[in-house]
Amino acid sequence: GTNINWQSFGEFLKELSQRNFACNLGSLVGYSTLRRGVVGDQIRSLEKSEYVSITNILENCLEEGAFGLSNGLSYSHEVIVTELELFSLAKVLKKYDALFSVHLRNEGSEIVEALEEALDISRNTEVNLKISHFKVRGEENFPKFQQLISELETAYHKGMNVHFDVYPYDTVWQVLYSYLPKWASEGGRTGMLRALNDPVQKNKILFYLNSLNVRFPELVIASTTNKLSASGKTLGQIAKAMETTSEEALLELIQNGGNEILVFEKNLNEEQIRELLFHPLSLIGSDGAGFSLKNQTKLVHPRCFGTAPKFLKMARDTKISVESAIKKLTSAPAKKAGIKNRGEIKIGNFADLVIFSPELITDQATYLNPFQFSEGIDSVFVNGRAVVNEGKITKVLPGKVLRKN
C-alpha cells in the first residue's frame, strides 16, 4: 500500500541519493525480494525461465551498485531453495567479485550440515562467503561448537574466502512463526492461517512444538500488532491469562498478531559467543536496525543500540587490544564487503571517525529498556562532518549512498 517511485536497484539508490541521512548507506540484494518479485508467495522450485529472470535482475543490481546478495535460508520464502540454485547464484556473484551473505538453513540440530552446505558452495565457486550472525542455538547443540569452528578454520586455511559476523549477546530476536514446522509456513501467511484453521494440521503443529527443546513459557514478546499490547510479557504469562498452554498461546498470537510478532529467546552459550567475537575469522555486526527514541511502543533488541560499545567493553575486560577490536568493526568488514576508501584512517580516505574513551565506553540498552544511548562516545564524524559532538547529536546529515562500483 506504500507508493514508491522505483522499480530497479539503481532507481532505489538514486532515490536515496536525493535524501539526507546521518550515516552512510549501502545495500546487498535480498534474495527473498528477488524470488517474491517473480513467483510471489509461492514456496516452490523455480522454472527455468523464472531463474533466468532472477539471474538477470541480480546481475543488473550488481552492475547498479549492490555489494552482493543476502540469503535467509531458514525463512519461509527460501526454505525451498536448493543447493543447485545457490551454486548458480554464487557463480554470478563470483563473476562480479561480490559478497555472498548466507544465513544458515539451520542453527540448531542440523547446523553442521547447514554450515557444510555453505562451505561446499564457497569451495566449488570460490565466492566471497560470509555466514550471517553465526551462532549455535540450543543447549543440546552446544557440543557441536568445536567441530564447526574446526570446519571454518580448515576451509579458510585451504584458501576459501570465508568469514562470519557475530553480535555480543546470548539472546536471539526472531519472528514467532519461525518456530513452526517448515511445511506449516509454506504459501506465506495465507498458507499458514489455512494450516492453523485446520484442526488436524493444528494438532500436528502442536505435537511438533511440544517435541522441540524450547522453553516456550520464557519467550519474551518484543512486538505484536498494536491491538494485542503484549510487548514485554512472557509467553507463559500470556498463556496463563488465556488459561491455555504456551504452545497454544503461541499459535493464537500468530493467528491474531500478524507475521510481525517478534520474540526474545535466551538460547546461546555466553562462552561460545565470546570465543566467536574474538575469533580471527569474525566480523562484528549488530543484525539490528536504527530506531527513533520517540517510537517506544514496541521492544527492540538491545543490539540495535549497544552492539559496538558492548563489544569494545568486552574486549577491554578480556584484555584484547583496542586496535584489533576496532579492526573487527571497521577495516575488516569494509574489506570483506568491498567498500573502498573507508574503514581505515589514511590520506585519501573518507573521514568516518568515532572518538571514544576505551576506559569508559559501555552499552546501556537492556531487553526491557533498549532505547538507551551508550556511554563513553564523545564524537562521531561521517564524511568529515560531526553528527555527534561532545555527546550531543548535531542534526547534521552528511551521509552518502555507497555503491560497489
N, C-alpha and C positions, 0 to 999 in steps of 0.2 A: 503493500500500500504506500510505500515511500516513492516519491518522484525522484528519479536520478537522470542525469544527462550524460551518461557514459555507457558504452557497450563493450569497450575493449580495455585491456590493462593500461595501454598508453593513454587513452582518454581519461581513465581514472587518475593517473598520475598528473595529467595536465590540469584536471580539476583541483587536485590537492595543491598544485603549484600556484594556483590563484588565491589560495587561502593562507592564513598566517598561523604559525604554531610556535610553541616554545622549544620543542625538541625537533631533531631530525627524524624523517620518516623514510623507511624503505620497506619493501614487502616481498615475501615469497608468493607463489601462486598456490591457492588451496585446491587440492585435488578433488575434494568433495564438491567444491564450487564448479569445477570443470565438468565433473561427471553429471551433476544435477542439471547443469545447463543443457546437457544433451539428452539424458534419459529421465529427467525429473526425479521423483521419489521412488522410482522402481529400483529394487535391490536385485540385480541380475547381472549376468555376464554381458559384456559388450559385443555387439555385432561388429563385423569388420569395418563397415562404413562409419559407425559411431566412433570406433577407436581412431580411425583416420582423422575424423573431425576434431577429436580431443587432442590428438598429437599436433595437428596444425595450429590449434588455438594455443597450446603450450609453447610451441616454437615462436609464435607471434608475441606472446607475453615475455618470453626471454629476450627477444630482439628489442622489445619496448622498454626493458629496464628491470624486469623481475630478477631477484637474486637466486631464485631456484624454485623448487616445488616442495610443498609440505603435505605429507600423508598422515592420516589418522586412522590406522588400520583397525583400531578397536572400536571405532564408532560406526553407527548403523549404516551409513551410506558407503562405507569402504570395507565392511566385513567380507563382502563377496569378492573383493579384488584379488585376483590370482597372482601367484608369483611370476607367471609369464607376463602378465600386464605390467607388473613392477619392473621387470627386466627391460621391457620396451621403453618405459618412461625413463629409466636410468640411462639408457643409451642416448636418448635425446639430451638429457642433462649433461652427460659427459661431453657431447659434441659442443655444447655451449660453455663448458667449464663452469657449470652452475651447481649449486648446493642441493643435495637430496636430504631433506629433513624428515625422518621417519619416526612416528610414534608407533612403538612395537605393537604387534597384534595382541599380545598378552603380556601382562606384567606380574602374573601370579603363577599358577600351577604349570603353565606352558611357556614360561619366559625363556627357558633355554632354547626351545625350538624357535621361538619368535626372534630371538637375537641371531640365531644361526641363519634364519631366512634373510634377515637384513644384511648380514655379513656375506652371505653367499652372493647376493646381488652386487655388492661392492666388489667382491673378489672377481666376479666374471665380467664386470663392466668398467672397473676402475673409477667409478663415480665418486665424487666427494661426498661422503656419508656422515651425517650427524644423527645420533639417536636422541630423540626429544625427551627431556626430563626423565632421564634414566633412573630406575628405582626397582626394588623388589618388594612386592606387596604381599602382606600376609605372613604371620609368624611361621606358619608351616613351610613357607618357601624361602625363609632366610638362609637355610643351609646351602642353597644353590648359589649364593653370592660369589664365593671364591671361584667357582667354575666359570661364572660369567665374566669376572674380571680377567681370568686367565685367557679366555677366548678373545676378549677385546685386545689384550696386550699381544697375544700371538698374531692376531690379524694385523696389528699396527707394525710389528717387527717384521712381518712378511711383506711390508711395503704398501699396505692398504691405507688410504687416506680416511681414517675413521676417528671420530671423537664423539663425545656425548655432552649434553648440558644437564645441569642439576640445580635444584634450589635447596636452601639450607633449612628445610622444615620436615617434620616427621608425619605430617598430616596432608592428605590429598584433598582436592576440591574438585568435585566432578558432578556430572548430571546424574540425576536419580535413576533415569531409565537404563543407564549402563549396567545396573545390577541384574537386569532381566536377562533371560537366555537370549542368544542372538536371534533365534527364529522368531521370537516374540516382537522384535523391533523391525522386522522386515516390512517394507512398504511404508516406512516413516510413521508419523503419528496416527494416520488413518488405520494402517495395519495393526499398530499397537493397541489402539482402542478396540478394534474388532476382536483381537485375541482376549483382551481383558473383559469384554462383554459376553464372551462365550464361557459358560460355567465349566465345561470340560477343559478348555485351554487354560482358564484361570487357575484351576486346581493343579494343572501341570506346572504352571509358573510358580505357584506357592510351594509345591513339592521341590522344585529346583532351588528356590530361595532358602528353604529350610535345610538343603543339603550343603549350602555354602558355609564356609568358616568365617562368617562376617558377624560382628556384634551389632546387629541392626538397631537394638534399643539405644546404642550410644552414638549413632549418627546424629550430627547436629545440622538442622536445616539452615542453610545460608540464605536462600532466596526462593520465593514462590511468586505466584501471581498475587497482586495486592489484595484480592478478596480473601485469601486464606490467612494472612497475617501470622505465619508460623515461624518466621525468622528468629533464630536464637534458641528455639526449642529442640529437644532431642526427639528422635522418632519414638522412643519409649514413652515420653510424656504425652505425645500426641496420641499414641495407641491407647494409653490409659484413659485419656479423656474420651476416646471413641469406644472404650470397652471392647477392644479387639487386640489382636497380636500386632507386633511391629511389622511383620511381613505383610499382613493385610492392610495395615495403615499405609505402608509404602505404596501399594497398588492404588489405594484410594487417593493418595496425593498425586500420583501420576495421572489418574483419570480426571482429577478436578483442578490440577495446578499447572497443566501445560508441560511442554518439554523443557522449559527453562528452570525447573527446580534444580537447585544445586545443593550439595551437602558436603560437610567436612567429615572425613573418616581418618582417625589416627591409626595407621596400619603399617608404618615404616619403622625400620630399625635405626635409632639415632646414631649408633656407631658406624653402621654401614653408610649412612648419609654423610657422616664426617669423612670417611675414607674416600667416598666418591668426590666430595668437594675438593679435596687436596690431591686427587689422582692426577698424574701428568697429562692424561687424555681428556680431562674435564674442562668445560667452559661453564661459567655461571650465568644462568638465565632465570627470570622470575616466573615464567609461564603464567604471567598475570597481565594486567591492563591498567590504564590510568583511570582514576575516578575522582570526581569532584567531592570536596569536603561537604558541600551543601546537600548532596544526594545520599542520605544515610538510611533510607527506608529498608535497604537490604544489606546483609553482611557480605563482605568480600574476603578473600583470603589475605592474611596479613603480608604475604609475599608481594602483593601489589604495592605496598608502601615500604617494606623493610628489607627486601632481599639483599641488596648490595651492602648496606650498613651492617646487617646481621652477619653476613659472610665475613666482612672485614673485622668485626668484633671477634668472631670465632677464630680467624687467622691470628689475631693478636693473642688470644688466650691459648692457642695451640703453639705459639712461638714460630709461626710461619712468617717469612719475611714479607713486609708490606709490598715490596716490589713484585714478588711472584704472585701475590694475591691480586694486585691491581691488574697484572697481565691477563689473568683469567676473566676480568671484567671488561677489558679494553682491546689491546692489540691482538690477542689470540682470537676472540670472536670476530674482529674486523677482518683478520687474515682468512679465517675459515669461510666467512660469507663473501669474501671478495670485495670488501668496502675499501676503496683506495683513499690514501691521504688522510686517514683518520685512525685513531687508536694509539698513536704514539706522539710524543712531544718532539717535534723536529722541524727544521726550517722547511717551509713549503707546505706543511700540513695545515688543515683547518684547526683552529684553536677551540676544541671541545675539551673543557677542563673542569675538574671538580677540586676545590680547595677544602680540605677537611683535616681534622685533628685525629691522627691514628690512635691517640690515647683516649679520646673522648667519644669517638663515633660509635653509635649504638642504635638499634631499632627500638621503636616504641609500640608498634602495631601489635595487637593481640587478636585472637579469633572472635571475641565478643566485642572488641572495640578496635577495629582495624584502621579507622580513618585517622591515623596519627603520623605526623611527620617524624622523621628520625632526628637524632641529636648529633652534634659534632661536625656538621657541614656548614662551612662559612659562605662559600660562593660557588656558583655553577655558571660556566661560560659555554655558550653554544655559538659556534662560528665567530668567536672573539667578542661576543657581547654578553653581558651579565644578565642571566634570567633569575638568578638568586644572588643577592648581595648582602653580606653581613647577616645571613639567616633570613632575609626578607625577600619575598617574591617581587620582582621588579615590574612584571606585566609586559616586559619587552618580549617580542615574538620573532626571533631571528632564525628559526628552524628552516631547513631546506628539505626538499624531496630528493632522496638519493636513488640513483639508477645504477645498475650493474655495468652498463656500457660506458 
